[in-house]
Amino acid sequence: MYKILLADDEGIVIDSLKMIIQKNYGAQCDIESAKTGRSVVEMAEMFRPDIIFMDIQMPGINGIEAMKEIRKTNPKVVFIVVSAYDKFDYAREALNLGALDYINKPFDRRTILDVLSRAMAGLDQEKRIRSKSLEIREKMETVQPLIENGFVYSILFQDNFAEETENYKNLLDIKVNYGFMEVVEFGSEEEGKKLTNAVGTGIRLQKQYINIRETIREFQDCITGSMMGNKIMLFVPADVPKSDYNDRTDRIEKCRAMIDRLQERFEAEVRVGVGRIKPIAKMADSYREALEALNVAPSRVAHAEDLPVGCSYDSDYPIEVENALFDAVGNGNRDLAAEKAEQFFGWMEESYPDHLMDVRLKSLEFVLLAEKKAYESGGQTYHFTSRTDYLPTVMGFGDFSDLRHWFVVHMSQAAMDVATKKDETSDDLISRVRSRIDLEYSGELSLDLISRDENVSSYYLSRLFKEEMGENFMEYLTGVRINKAKELMNNTDRPMKEICVSVGYSDPNYFSRIFKKTTGMTPTEYREDRLR
């Protein structure tokens, strides 16, 4: 059904338009009319038309002014201007107001039907777009909690998965690089700093998760994780790397209001722990602060900034450089580790030129922590006496120059050890798999079998094999088998069935299909081609 409003001060024009429309569209159109500018505006507000045929010259408010007024309350309406005045200024202003067309009187039936058909087609397209948009929104409402939970899991529990986190950020349209974690905790009663019956309350509220999530979003612009036990984790985006006093106060008040609503709706005691603002890559630290705040404070809202939670630093301490340095070590990025080590040591030397002993201690602390990361990355054996000379060496440096060199070399070496051991471990595994394929290609080899023998998951081995070799496990195995088959066909006159079995295929027909898919010809065609 299309709602059409005819606006003209001449009754004969209205009657003509109505007759043309009704004759061709019948009950598809609901038609109303008005003869003055004021009545057009009033009728448009009450009738809410889809299409308006608008005359320019009408008593009182003219057509152009009426269009401007109607646009304020009905911005989607389609205007078709009909006028006896063939003036460029009128046409230009009408088109500027979004009129679909400007028709001069007298008009004929074909002109009216053509412009009306275009107007209806445009409206139908708009309806399809709106319908599709609603359908997408409905689907997104279904998968949104899953995406949000995936993001929260990614930033809290998966180290070195920056690409995955970026993908989630794009899906959720997260533009900022900072944020903080909140932990919403549910229970039956408060006992000091704890809520009782955590397990029972968590089980009871699992069924209410969607409703709880919607209630939280009434107060928080946040990404909501799933309910884990009796807790829900929230990521709250932040534009700045640090909150001021007013921001913190506002946050606490929002949490208090949210707690009141949650307790009222779900009949449970609620507490909220709030962590400090961190880079997204450091959300696990903010999460730990939020948990610790809940453990330290007995209040309903526990903010890490208000409590002895985590570590505070001097105002000029380069904590971001420190974090970047240890991230580079953990990621095996030797060049970046060396750059950040130089930067951090430069700060120490500039800020504390008369504190060589403190700089020695800090340098030794960092090197030991970095090497611990390297050991924990795997592939190395820790020897208790391997660093016997570190302390006397550091104490023997009489100036910053030699100490700087020692510090940078050891930090970058730790990063290189991480990278090397990762590469060596991967290379050794793939080398063993390739050797086994080369030796046992004629047997019943499978990815699952080799994964079990190597004590790694088939998913991990498959991904690693594809990354190292540029093709998947089965493609490589097939290539080896086909090459061996070609070798036997080139150098022996053994029967084709025997060759088929000797390279690992029990079914000659399947062997023939695989051979042709790989080489472009059947085994028989290949052998005949070599004999010519």
DOSEVEX-118781 format. One line per field, with one value per residue (C-alpha): residue in three letters; x, y, z. Coordinates in steps of 0.001 Angstrom, whole numbers, always signed. Last residue first. Layout:
! DOSEVEX-118781
res [Ala,...]
xx [X,...]
yy [Y,...]
zz [Z,...]
***
This chain:
! DOSEVEX-118781
res [Arg,Leu,Arg,Asp,Glu,Arg,Tyr,Glu,Thr,Pro,Thr,Met,Gly,Thr,Thr,Lys,Lys,Phe,Ile,Arg,Ser,Phe,Tyr,Asn,Pro,Asp,Ser,Tyr,Gly,Val,Ser,Val,Cys,Ile,Glu,Lys,Met,Pro,Arg,Asp,Thr,Asn,Asn,Met,Leu,Glu,Lys,Ala,Lys,Asn,Ile,Arg,Val,Gly,Thr,Leu,Tyr,Glu,Met,Phe,Asn,Glu,Gly,Met,Glu,Glu,Lys,Phe,Leu,Arg,Ser,Leu,Tyr,Tyr,Ser,Ser,Val,Asn,Glu,Asp,Arg,Ser,Ile,Leu,Asp,Leu,Ser,Leu,Glu,Gly,Ser,Tyr,Glu,Leu,Asp,Ile,Arg,Ser,Arg,Val,Arg,Ser,Ile,Leu,Asp,Asp,Ser,Thr,Glu,Asp,Lys,Lys,Thr,Ala,Val,Asp,Met,Ala,Ala,Gln,Ser,Met,His,Val,Val,Phe,Trp,His,Arg,Leu,Asp,Ser,Phe,Asp,Gly,Phe,Gly,Met,Val,Thr,Pro,Leu,Tyr,Asp,Thr,Arg,Ser,Thr,Phe,His,Tyr,Thr,Gln,Gly,Gly,Ser,Glu,Tyr,Ala,Lys,Lys,Glu,Ala,Leu,Leu,Val,Phe,Glu,Leu,Ser,Lys,Leu,Arg,Val,Asp,Met,Leu,His,Asp,Pro,Tyr,Ser,Glu,Glu,Met,Trp,Gly,Phe,Phe,Gln,Glu,Ala,Lys,Glu,Ala,Ala,Leu,Asp,Arg,Asn,Gly,Asn,Gly,Val,Ala,Asp,Phe,Leu,Ala,Asn,Glu,Val,Glu,Ile,Pro,Tyr,Asp,Ser,Asp,Tyr,Ser,Cys,Gly,Val,Pro,Leu,Asp,Glu,Ala,His,Ala,Val,Arg,Ser,Pro,Ala,Val,Asn,Leu,Ala,Glu,Leu,Ala,Glu,Arg,Tyr,Ser,Asp,Ala,Met,Lys,Ala,Ile,Pro,Lys,Ile,Arg,Gly,Val,Gly,Val,Arg,Val,Glu,Ala,Glu,Phe,Arg,Glu,Gln,Leu,Arg,Asp,Ile,Met,Ala,Arg,Cys,Lys,Glu,Ile,Arg,Asp,Thr,Arg,Asp,Asn,Tyr,Asp,Ser,Lys,Pro,Val,Asp,Ala,Pro,Val,Phe,Leu,Met,Ile,Lys,Asn,Gly,Met,Met,Ser,Gly,Thr,Ile,Cys,Asp,Gln,Phe,Glu,Arg,Ile,Thr,Glu,Arg,Ile,Asn,Ile,Tyr,Gln,Lys,Gln,Leu,Arg,Ile,Gly,Thr,Gly,Val,Ala,Asn,Thr,Leu,Lys,Lys,Gly,Glu,Glu,Glu,Ser,Gly,Phe,Glu,Val,Val,Glu,Met,Phe,Gly,Tyr,Asn,Val,Lys,Ile,Asp,Leu,Leu,Asn,Lys,Tyr,Asn,Glu,Thr,Glu,Glu,Ala,Phe,Asn,Asp,Gln,Phe,Leu,Ile,Ser,Tyr,Val,Phe,Gly,Asn,Glu,Ile,Leu,Pro,Gln,Val,Thr,Glu,Met,Lys,Glu,Arg,Ile,Glu,Leu,Ser,Lys,Ser,Arg,Ile,Arg,Lys,Glu,Gln,Asp,Leu,Gly,Ala,Met,Ala,Arg,Ser,Leu,Val,Asp,Leu,Ile,Thr,Arg,Arg,Asp,Phe,Pro,Lys,Asn,Ile,Tyr,Asp,Leu,Ala,Gly,Leu,Asn,Leu,Ala,Glu,Arg,Ala,Tyr,Asp,Phe,Lys,Asp,Tyr,Ala,Ser,Val,Val,Ile,Phe,Val,Val,Lys,Pro,Asn,Thr,Lys,Arg,Ile,Glu,Lys,Met,Ala,Glu,Ile,Gly,Asn,Ile,Gly,Pro,Met,Gln,Ile,Asp,Met,Phe,Ile,Ile,Asp,Pro,Arg,Phe,Met,Glu,Ala,Met,Glu,Val,Val,Ser,Arg,Gly,Thr,Lys,Ala,Ser,Glu,Ile,Asp,Cys,Gln,Ala,Gly,Tyr,Asn,Lys,Gln,Ile,Ile,Met,Lys,Leu,Ser,Asp,Ile,Val,Ile,Gly,Glu,Asp,Asp,Ala,Leu,Leu,Ile,Lys,Tyr,Met]
xx [+57688,+58068,+57671,+54274,+53144,+54001,+52140,+49110,+48925,+49261,+46441,+47237,+47080,+49871,+48165,+44507,+45553,+47566,+44765,+42203,+44506,+45297,+41568,+40995,+43957,+42608,+45219,+47281,+50509,+53310,+53970,+50258,+49919,+53233,+51979,+48727,+50663,+52750,+56535,+58455,+60982,+62846,+60319,+57237,+58985,+60066,+56571,+55134,+57691,+56737,+53037,+53650,+55728,+53162,+50302,+52114,+52688,+49055,+47902,+49994,+48998,+50978,+53302,+55829,+56423,+53027,+51091,+53021,+52454,+48692,+48367,+50608,+48602,+45235,+46501,+47374,+50925,+52361,+54651,+53198,+49667,+50249,+51745,+48649,+46193,+47890,+47691,+50096,+48868,+52102,+53843,+54885,+56854,+60405,+59756,+56711,+58787,+61501,+58941,+57414,+60820,+61784,+58430,+59054,+62674,+61751,+58999,+61235,+64104,+61900,+60485,+63914,+65422,+62737,+62917,+66718,+66770,+64680,+67031,+69991,+68385,+68159,+71695,+73292,+71381,+72384,+76041,+76412,+74697,+76936,+80031,+78975,+77427,+80681,+82739,+81439,+82792,+79530,+77821,+80486,+80580,+76763,+76544,+79491,+77544,+74856,+74871,+75223,+71638,+71388,+68023,+67514,+66144,+63420,+60582,+59273,+59764,+63544,+63325,+60923,+63303,+66079,+64088,+63478,+67182,+68158,+65658,+66829,+70508,+69860,+67827,+70584,+73320,+71192,+70696,+74459,+75237,+73035,+74678,+73422,+69874,+67406,+69676,+71333,+68073,+66220,+68985,+68825,+65128,+65647,+68608,+66592,+63662,+65813,+67521,+64148,+62823,+65734,+65484,+61756,+61263,+57668,+58408,+61478,+59529,+56746,+59380,+60686,+57233,+56203,+59343,+58853,+55243,+56386,+58700,+58924,+58284,+55349,+57078,+55368,+52370,+52103,+48963,+46312,+46710,+43220,+41462,+42826,+41890,+38209,+36030,+32270,+30081,+32606,+34584,+37859,+40902,+39465,+37266,+40218,+42317,+39809,+39757,+43552,+43822,+41510,+43547,+46680,+44950,+43931,+47569,+47298,+44283,+46518,+45622,+43043,+43000,+40774,+37227,+35706,+31910,+29749,+26255,+23898,+21162,+17462,+17718,+15824,+16397,+19975,+20817,+19212,+21019,+24326,+23970,+23394,+26509,+28531,+27483,+28423,+31857,+32495,+31513,+33941,+36745,+36147,+36118,+39424,+41278,+41523,+44670,+45558,+42791,+39903,+38701,+36795,+35099,+35746,+33354,+33886,+30907,+31335,+29418,+30979,+32118,+29245,+30147,+32013,+30417,+31899,+31024,+29061,+27750,+24542,+21725,+24296,+24441,+20683,+20960,+23691,+21654,+18707,+20910,+22499,+19236,+19649,+23173,+21739,+20803,+24116,+26106,+24024,+24595,+28345,+28888,+26864,+28346,+29742,+33141,+34862,+33059,+30214,+27779,+24837,+23559,+26231,+27086,+30358,+30712,+34373,+35323,+38197,+39818,+40308,+42858,+43490,+40270,+38279,+36198,+33810,+32820,+33843,+36925,+37981,+37475,+39795,+42341,+42272,+42920,+45875,+47345,+47341,+50653,+49129,+45645,+43857,+42607,+42452,+41222,+38682,+37121,+37007,+35472,+32856,+31938,+31681,+29493,+27276,+26886,+25892,+22152,+21776,+23815,+21251,+18452,+20496,+21117,+17396,+16624,+19106,+17641,+14154,+15360,+17124,+14053,+11816,+14132,+14088,+10297,+10211,+12520,+10431,+7296,+8807,+10008,+6553,+4976,+7309,+6369,+2670,+2433,+4306,+2224,-1085,-310,+710,-563,+1206,+4941,+6477,+9475,+10944,+12119,+12020,+14893,+14678,+17417,+15173,+12392,+14830,+16154,+12692,+11408,+14480,+14277,+10710,+8189,+5270,+2174,+3415,+3626,+6410,+6856,+8014,+9015,+8655,+11697,+12268,+8746,+8604,+11035,+10605,+6923,+7905,+10384,+7899,+5223,+7655,+8262,+4544,+3387,+1930,-1295,-3136,-1213,+1476,+4082,+1782,+2952,+2296,+3277,+4496,+4899,+2210,+2144,-1635,-1588,+1600,+1036,-2555,-1389,+1308,-1068,-3807,-1412,-369,-3931,-5930,-5430,-5834,-5789,-5086,-4505,-2837,-2549,-6374,-6441,-2995,-3689,-7210,-6730,-3593,-4927,-8282,-6633,-4320,-7222,-9404,-6605,-5988,-9715,-9930,-7360,-5559,-3167,-1700,-2297,-1125,-251,-15,+1337,+0]
yy [-42053,-44102,-41086,-40181,-43777,-43716,-40426,-41550,-44742,-42804,-40454,-36889,-33370,-34007,-33569,-34157,-36956,-38708,-38283,-39790,-42682,-43454,-43505,-45980,-48099,-48438,-49489,-46307,-45909,-45548,-49295,-50067,-47883,-49109,-52713,-51797,-49999,-53070,-52683,-51612,-49583,-46259,-43685,-45362,-45854,-42199,-41060,-43074,-41607,-38104,-38943,-40200,-37182,-34755,-36588,-36320,-32582,-31946,-34019,-32011,-28587,-26420,-23426,-25599,-23716,-22027,-25048,-27400,-25106,-24948,-28707,-29463,-27158,-28563,-32144,-31512,-32282,-35444,-36217,-39760,-38414,-35721,-38319,-40534,-37644,-36210,-39561,-42160,-45567,-46834,-46122,-42626,-44101,-42834,-39477,-38896,-39602,-37232,-34520,-34948,-34860,-31681,-30104,-30745,-29594,-26396,-25536,-26069,-24248,-21295,-20946,-21440,-18820,-16207,-16569,-16708,-13577,-11701,-12786,-11696,-8255,-7817,-9171,-6905,-3811,-4287,-5098,-2074,+227,-1044,-354,+3244,+4001,+4031,+1923,-1455,-4067,-4411,-5570,-8175,-9335,-9827,-11552,-13956,-16862,-16717,-20319,-21770,-23032,-24310,-23842,-25932,-24180,-25101,-23308,-19739,-20008,-19876,-16724,-15068,-15858,-14341,-11102,-11077,-11658,-8908,-6482,-7016,-6717,-3394,-2155,-3131,-1474,+1660,+1795,+1449,+4165,+6698,+10047,+10348,+9381,+10905,+11054,+7670,+5950,+7496,+6495,+2966,+2817,+4081,+1801,-1168,-73,-90,-3391,-5046,-3640,-5158,-8531,-9109,-12514,-11745,-12070,-9846,-7209,-7313,-6884,-3709,-2330,-2726,-949,+1846,+2201,+2333,+5264,+6565,+10341,+10303,+7847,+4478,+2684,-1106,-3202,-2674,-512,+883,+3920,+3551,-159,+735,-1409,-899,-2722,-2015,-4656,-3774,-6029,-9094,-7061,-4782,-7867,-9004,-5567,-5382,-8809,-7627,-4453,-6599,-8926,-5828,-5123,-5433,-3119,-377,+161,+2062,+789,-2040,-1851,-4452,-4645,-6226,-7712,-9403,-11327,-10929,-10605,-7399,-5367,-6519,-5735,-2279,-1323,-2666,-586,+2579,+1836,+1106,+4392,+6229,+4551,+5555,+9160,+9328,+7836,+10284,+13170,+12083,+11729,+8628,+7571,+6395,+8440,+7499,+4572,+1401,-587,-4345,-6221,-9565,-11411,-13386,-16123,-19038,-17531,-15564,-14548,-11385,-8001,-5190,-1840,+1386,+792,+1779,+332,-2107,-3868,-4472,-5958,-8342,-9396,-10152,-12229,-14035,-14979,-18733,-18492,-16697,-19829,-21562,-18499,-18078,-21690,-21504,-18144,-19105,-16302,-12977,-12050,-8971,-9164,-11645,-10303,-12502,-14567,-13988,-12153,-10546,-7995,-7655,-4438,-4144,-1044,+586,+1885,+1567,+3217,+2632,-410,-1139,-4539,-6461,-4271,-4735,-8502,-8593,-6483,-8963,-11848,-9999,-9213,-12856,-12757,-13696,-15198,-15081,-11585,-9751,-12791,-13942,-10478,-10388,-13850,-12876,-9844,-11941,-14540,-11861,-10246,-13502,-13382,-9606,-9625,-11906,-9541,-6566,-8299,-8955,-5368,-4119,-6440,-5132,-1540,-2151,-3900,-1050,+1548,-395,-484,+3276,+3876,+1613,+3463,+6838,+5520,+4133,+7439,+9305,+7051,+6929,+10727,+11184,+8507,+10074,+13494,+16743,+20307,+21401,+21029,+18184,+18583,+15263,+13317,+16377,+16375,+19919,+20931,+19570,+21948,+24853,+24161,+23710,+26946,+28866,+27390,+28574,+26585,+27737,+25541,+23332,+19719,+18805,+15146,+14850,+11530,+11428,+10221,+13396,+13382,+15800,+18508,+17650,+18692,+22242,+22617,+21121,+23602,+26469,+25258,+24642,+28118,+28900,+30841,+29895,+27513,+28055,+25270,+22242,+19179,+15513,+13887,+10296,+8128,+10021,+10471,+11153,+13408,+15373,+15442,+16645,+19572,+20600,+20220,+22145,+25074,+25146,+25044,+22570,+19210,+15600,+12024,+8768,+5216,+3299,-419,-586,+599,+993,+1900,+3318,+4650,+6599,+8134,+9024,+10594,+12703,+13977,+14683,+16616,+18637,+19352,+20511,+23236,+24381,+21444,+18987,+15275,+13024,+9394,+6530,+3414,+0]
zz [-27304,-24113,-21780,-23313,-22940,-19237,-18642,-20632,-18555,-15293,-16382,-17458,-16004,-13495,-10101,-10997,-13355,-10631,-8083,-10476,-11415,-7784,-6997,-9824,-8731,-5143,-2556,-2875,-862,-3405,-3716,-4173,-7286,-8684,-8444,-10186,-12933,-13714,-13236,-16337,-14369,-14565,-15790,-14319,-10965,-10875,-11841,-8936,-6537,-7705,-7216,-3677,-2657,-4091,-2345,+995,+432,-517,+2461,+4937,+3651,+1273,+1732,+3553,+6813,+7272,+5988,+8288,+11289,+10676,+10221,+13203,+15473,+14355,+14597,+18229,+19335,+20921,+17960,+17644,+18043,+15429,+13060,+13284,+13062,+9959,+8241,+6892,+5764,+4248,+937,+2040,+4974,+4399,+2696,+4922,+8037,+6917,+6259,+9726,+11412,+9547,+10432,+14134,+14051,+12196,+14686,+17710,+16043,+15080,+18591,+20095,+17837,+18507,+22294,+22239,+20051,+22614,+25408,+23272,+22808,+26573,+27125,+24517,+25686,+29332,+28674,+26373,+28873,+31696,+29624,+28973,+32361,+34296,+36681,+35570,+38002,+39888,+36696,+36043,+39671,+39608,+36226,+36619,+38133,+35451,+34198,+37703,+38091,+34539,+32817,+29712,+26664,+24129,+25832,+26073,+29830,+29451,+27299,+29714,+32584,+30470,+30294,+34048,+34771,+32320,+33839,+37409,+36407,+34695,+37662,+40101,+38054,+37648,+41411,+41969,+39387,+41167,+40409,+36811,+37866,+35392,+32333,+32878,+33783,+30829,+28432,+29831,+28963,+25416,+24741,+26031,+23867,+20705,+21597,+22247,+18964,+17062,+18828,+18347,+20000,+20961,+24693,+24361,+22412,+25005,+27707,+26073,+25263,+28904,+30117,+27560,+28719,+32347,+31669,+35289,+35269,+37724,+40046,+39828,+41347,+41478,+41739,+44382,+47481,+46915,+45470,+41938,+41990,+42333,+44631,+44278,+46825,+49574,+51523,+49791,+49294,+47506,+45169,+44390,+43631,+41037,+39392,+39489,+37851,+35070,+34561,+34202,+31720,+29778,+28893,+25079,+25265,+26681,+30347,+32416,+36010,+37219,+38614,+40950,+41151,+43868,+43612,+46069,+44311,+43671,+39872,+39120,+42285,+42780,+39160,+39361,+42568,+41211,+38051,+40090,+42146,+39011,+37453,+40657,+40695,+37089,+37743,+40680,+38594,+35761,+38229,+39815,+36515,+34344,+32511,+29003,+27318,+25042,+27154,+26198,+29026,+28939,+31213,+32928,+34432,+37654,+39509,+37670,+34395,+32880,+29342,+28489,+27915,+25829,+27382,+27293,+30809,+32575,+30458,+29097,+32460,+32323,+28836,+29987,+33005,+30716,+28412,+31384,+33124,+32623,+34020,+37058,+39003,+38317,+39383,+42531,+43542,+42910,+44669,+47735,+49854,+48670,+50071,+51516,+54859,+54466,+51899,+51012,+48084,+45450,+42219,+41061,+38255,+37226,+35466,+33054,+31644,+28285,+25842,+22108,+20924,+17721,+18698,+15830,+17271,+14153,+13695,+17327,+16987,+13987,+15864,+18765,+16366,+14841,+18272,+19348,+21222,+24578,+24656,+28012,+28722,+25387,+23427,+26027,+26097,+22285,+22044,+24640,+22557,+19396,+21118,+22677,+19242,+17508,+18191,+18213,+15009,+13388,+14354,+13156,+9836,+9405,+10347,+7741,+5138,+5881,+5766,+2444,+1021,+2194,+626,-2650,-2579,-1987,-4943,-7178,-6063,-6998,-10348,-11142,-10123,-12482,-15416,-14561,-14439,-17726,-19492,-18377,-19822,-18167,-18647,-16589,-16102,-14134,-11797,-10617,-7545,-5294,-2786,-1476,-3915,-6682,-5634,-5430,-8936,-10443,-8925,-10071,-13584,-14158,-16160,-14078,-14609,-11799,-10603,-8173,-7266,-3671,-2068,+1735,+3699,+5780,+7250,+10200,+9066,+5368,+5621,+6537,+3670,+1194,+2330,+1697,-1852,-2479,-1465,+1968,+1576,-1611,-3890,-6545,-6518,-6840,-4945,-5815,-2512,-2096,+1014,+2951,+6747,+6951,+10060,+9454,+5698,+6185,+8302,+5816,+2865,+4721,+5172,+1531,+313,-1797,-47,-1194,+92,-1763,-477,-3306,-4048,-4167,-7783,-9335,-12979,-12850,-9323,-10238,-13461,-11832,-8783,-10938,-13027,-9969,-8272,-11439,-11837,-8220,-8798,-5632,-5813,-3309,-3968,-1096,-1843,+657,-1060,+0]
***
